[in-house]
Amino acid sequence: MSEHNPKTARREAERAVLSIETCKQTIDSIRGSFREMVPEVMRELEEAEASLPRLHEEAKTLLRLLGPGMHDVSGHSISVGSAPVKVTCDTEGLVDRALDRGEVQDLLDGGVLKYEVVPHQIGRLSGKLKMVYESFLQSKAGTSAVTLPAELK
């Protein structure tokens, strides 16, 4: 695909979206045919498909009770991971204590504290400060998010 020719990129994107639409129409047509031929089977299929997410969550909840490790359940080898332990810290209290005790640099050296720069806030600085610190900013192009409409999913 040509990234630099907008006309070619648009044409290729349109072709890709059209392929998705065609595929979805084929799937819908086949489902419609099955629905006409065997409506009770299609109703059961749709009900079963709709119940899967709930069944998955129920099974996961019960499997977690087995604890971490590999478990053979109903002929399936299922891995249960360890639950992560979330450790939090009263950052403001810790920094206040370190300031009172003169130990901020020790905590920085020990990797307990770290400096963080919020780049978009530099633009809010005034006058000379802004001029001095803007030179540290670097811009890098990211990847554009693409959200397909529901009818293409």
Buried (B, 14 or more C-beta within 10 A) or exposed (E): EEEEEEEEEEEEEEEEEEEEEEEEEEEEEEEEEEBEEEEEEBEEBEEEEEEEEEEEEEEEEEBEEEEEEEEEEEEEEBEBEEEEEEEEEEEEEEBEEBEEEEBBEEBEEEEEBEEEEEEEEBEEEEEEEEEEBEEEEEEEEEEEEEEEEEEEE
